[in-house]
């Protein structure tokens, strides 16, 4: 599973709690979890709390998809819509 976090602008303890729940659920079901493009503030928060070690992190969504499936973007494809 890939969580695309690029658009994220705020995360408090509730958001961190949800990330932990998703992590645990993925572990229970043997699903690989990857955080794609987490903003700098979230990386600092994960580092400070020691939670960064739980997650696979990629700089971009494209890198996360490639890492997960060996996916390569189609050069002729339309750009993904912004959220």
C-alpha positions in Angstrom: 0.0 0.0 0.0 1.2 3.4 -0.8 0.2 6.5 1.0 0.8 9.6 -1.1 1.5 12.3 1.5 2.7 15.1 -0.8 -0.4 17.2 -0.4 -0.4 16.9 3.5 -0.1 20.3 5.2 -0.8 19.3 8.8 -0.5 16.3 11.1 -1.1 16.2 14.8 -1.2 13.3 17.3 -4.5 12.1 15.7 -2.8 11.8 12.3 0.2 10.0 13.8 -2.2 7.6 15.6 -3.9 6.9 12.2 -0.5 6.2 10.5 0.3 3.7 13.3 -3.1 2.0 12.9 -2.6 1.7 9.1 0.9 0.3 9.8 -0.4 -2.3 12.2 -3.2 -3.3 9.9 -0.8 -3.7 7.0 1.4 -5.9 9.2 -1.5 -8.1 10.2 -2.4 -8.7 6.6 1.2 -8.9 5.4 0.8 -5.8 3.2 3.8 -3.7 2.4 3.3 0.0 3.4 5.2 2.8 1.8 4.9 6.5 2.5 5.4 8.5 -0.7 6.6 12.1 -0.6 6.0 12.9 3.0 6.5 16.6 3.7 9.6 17.7 5.7 7.5 18.5 8.8 6.1 15.0 8.9 9.6 13.5 8.5 10.8 15.5 11.4 7.8 14.4 13.5 8.4 10.8 12.6 12.1 11.2 13.4 11.4 12.9 16.7 9.0 10.1 17.8 11.2 7.3 16.5 8.4 6.1 14.3 10.4 6.7 11.1 11.9 3.2 11.4 8.4 1.7 10.9 7.9 3.0 7.4 9.4 2.6 4.0 9.7 6.1 2.6 10.1 7.3 -1.0 10.7 10.8 -2.1 8.0 10.7 -4.8 4.9 8.8 -5.6 6.5 7.6 -8.8 9.5 6.2 -6.9 7.1 4.4 -4.5 5.2 2.8 -7.4 8.3 1.8 -9.1 9.7 0.3 -5.9 6.5 -1.6 -5.2 5.8 -3.0 -8.6 8.6 -2.4 -10.9 6.2 0.2 -12.4 7.6 2.7 -14.9 5.6 5.8 -15.8 4.3 6.0 -19.4 6.0 9.0 -21.0 2.9 9.6 -23.1 0.4 9.4 -20.2 -1.4 12.5 -19.0 -0.1 13.9 -15.7 -1.9 12.7 -12.6 -4.5 15.2 -11.3 -3.6 17.2 -8.3 -5.6 16.7 -5.1 
